[in-house]
Amino acid sequence: MNAVTLTKPIVTFLFSVLLSGHIGGKAEVKYIPTQEGRGMFNVVYNNPEGSRFVLQILDQDGNKLYQNVFADKKFSKNFQLADPDSYPKLVFVIRNLVDKSSQRWEVSTNTHLIEDVSIQEVN
């Protein structure tokens, strides 16, 4: 008896985050996978002085997708893209308006197709 096993192709998204800036580790951006495959980004900024800061989200060409000014001491907000496949690269920027420090993350998306084929002969 011959057997052929085909596993359905699986598409996975890998996000790499590159960090630069001088805020001193007060902020972070995390990717949270969701079952719908759209994913969510959680932005956290520890701002004990309550200084005003700007949060920007840019696309690969530098176009602003989101910008707002906040003064939260413990900022935490989730962001989800309506069409994540349209953005192979995102840039998150937090800029403190008082001390002019900034922190920047570049999020790159790589799509990989995984296909597992197993063929085995059974006597």
PyMOL commands that set and color helices and strands:
alter all, ss='L'
color gray80, all
select helices_A, chain A and resi 84-86
alter helices_A, ss='H'
color red, helices_A
select strands_A, chain A and resi 2-6+10-21+27-32+40-46+53-59+64-70+74-79+89-96+102-114+117-121
alter strands_A, ss='S'
color yellow, strands_A
deselect
rebuild
show_as cartoon
